[in-house]
Amino acid sequence: MIIDPDRQVYGILYDLKGNTATSVQFFVTDSTKHFFRGSLYFFAEPNSDSLAPVTEFFREDIIHIIETLKWKDK
């Protein structure tokens, strides 16, 4: 769960286990105007053991994006 009332960022980061087409997905919202969704896919047959190091690398980047996200109003 992602709950950051100071930045108005709320959402969920999903970690899917096993040989899935996507192992990391997320969405965040401010619950009124903004919504941002992302997922990690590999152009390869899923093999969670082989992809684990790369998945973890990208997962850390996704967490960084979420933790530094700021909504911009016009």
DOKOL-780323 format. One record per residue (C-alpha): x, y, z. Coordinates in steps of 0.001 Angstrom, whole numbers, m for minus. Each point is the difference from the previous one (the first is absolute). Last residue first. Example, Ala and Ser with C-alpha at 12.3 -4.5 7.8 and 13.67 -1.06 7.14 Angstrom:
numi xx: 13670; yy: m1060; zz: 7140;
numi xx: m1370; yy: m3440; zz: 660;
//
This chain:
numi xx: m1772; yy: 23808; zz: m14600;
numi xx: 277; yy: m2497; zz: 2839;
numi xx: 3044; yy: m2207; zz: 395;
numi xx: m118; yy: m3084; zz: 2210;
numi xx: 3268; yy: m928; zz: 1662;
numi xx: 1505; yy: m3475; zz: m144;
numi xx: 3235; yy: m514; zz: 1924;
numi xx: m975; yy: m3113; zz: 1967;
numi xx: m1903; yy: m1493; zz: m2942;
numi xx: 2877; yy: 470; zz: m2434;
numi xx: 2473; yy: m1386; zz: 2553;
numi xx: m2218; yy: m3055; zz: 542;
numi xx: m56; yy: m557; zz: m3768;
numi xx: 3787; yy: 247; zz: m128;
numi xx: 329; yy: m2583; zz: 2802;
numi xx: m2386; yy: m2293; zz: m1901;
numi xx: 2138; yy: 425; zz: m3109;
numi xx: 3078; yy: m1429; zz: 1722;
numi xx: m2064; yy: m2691; zz: 1733;
numi xx: m1446; yy: m1144; zz: m3334;
numi xx: 3462; yy: m62; zz: m1556;
numi xx: 1401; yy: m2193; zz: 2771;
numi xx: m3085; yy: m2290; zz: 9;
numi xx: m205; yy: m554; zz: m3775;
numi xx: 1742; yy: m3392; zz: m13;
numi xx: m1935; yy: m1358; zz: 2974;
numi xx: m3325; yy: 1517; zz: m1101;
numi xx: 61; yy: m1593; zz: m3434;
numi xx: m2515; yy: 1740; zz: m2222;
numi xx: 594; yy: m452; zz: m3730;
numi xx: 1578; yy: 3195; zz: m1238;
numi xx: m951; yy: 3557; zz: m935;
numi xx: m96; yy: 925; zz: 3662;
numi xx: m2887; yy: 1874; zz: 1595;
numi xx: 12; yy: 2416; zz: 2935;
numi xx: m3204; yy: 1813; zz: 855;
numi xx: m1083; yy: 3585; zz: 545;
numi xx: m3027; yy: 2026; zz: 982;
numi xx: m397; yy: 3704; zz: 778;
numi xx: m3276; yy: 1662; zz: 1014;
numi xx: m587; yy: 3691; zz: 698;
numi xx: m3053; yy: 2140; zz: 729;
numi xx: m1782; yy: m1090; zz: 3225;
numi xx: 1513; yy: m3001; zz: 1796;
numi xx: 3590; yy: 1351; zz: m218;
numi xx: 756; yy: m3183; zz: m1893;
numi xx: 2586; yy: m2752; zz: m201;
numi xx: 57; yy: m3274; zz: m1892;
numi xx: 2453; yy: m2834; zz: 1;
numi xx: 1109; yy: m3148; zz: m1761;
numi xx: 3021; yy: m2262; zz: 409;
numi xx: 317; yy: m3634; zz: m1113;
numi xx: m1512; yy: 240; zz: m3453;
numi xx: m468; yy: m2948; zz: m2351;
numi xx: 124; yy: m2281; zz: 3016;
numi xx: 2343; yy: m2885; zz: 770;
numi xx: m393; yy: 91; zz: 3770;
numi xx: m832; yy: 2869; zz: 2312;
numi xx: m1890; yy: 3224; zz: m657;
numi xx: 1241; yy: 3015; zz: 1938;
numi xx: m2673; yy: 2705; zz: m4;
numi xx: 597; yy: 3602; zz: 1064;
numi xx: m3216; yy: 1666; zz: 1154;
numi xx: m1206; yy: 3571; zz: 124;
numi xx: m148; yy: 3357; zz: 1735;
numi xx: 2003; yy: 3166; zz: m671;
numi xx: m1272; yy: 3277; zz: 1452;
numi xx: 3556; yy: 1281; zz: 552;
numi xx: m453; yy: 522; zz: 3760;
numi xx: m2685; yy: m2742; zz: 123;
numi xx: 2459; yy: m2730; zz: m1034;
numi xx: m1666; yy: m3410; zz: 11;
numi xx: 1334; yy: m2710; zz: m2283;
numi xx: m1160; yy: m3505; zz: 787;
//
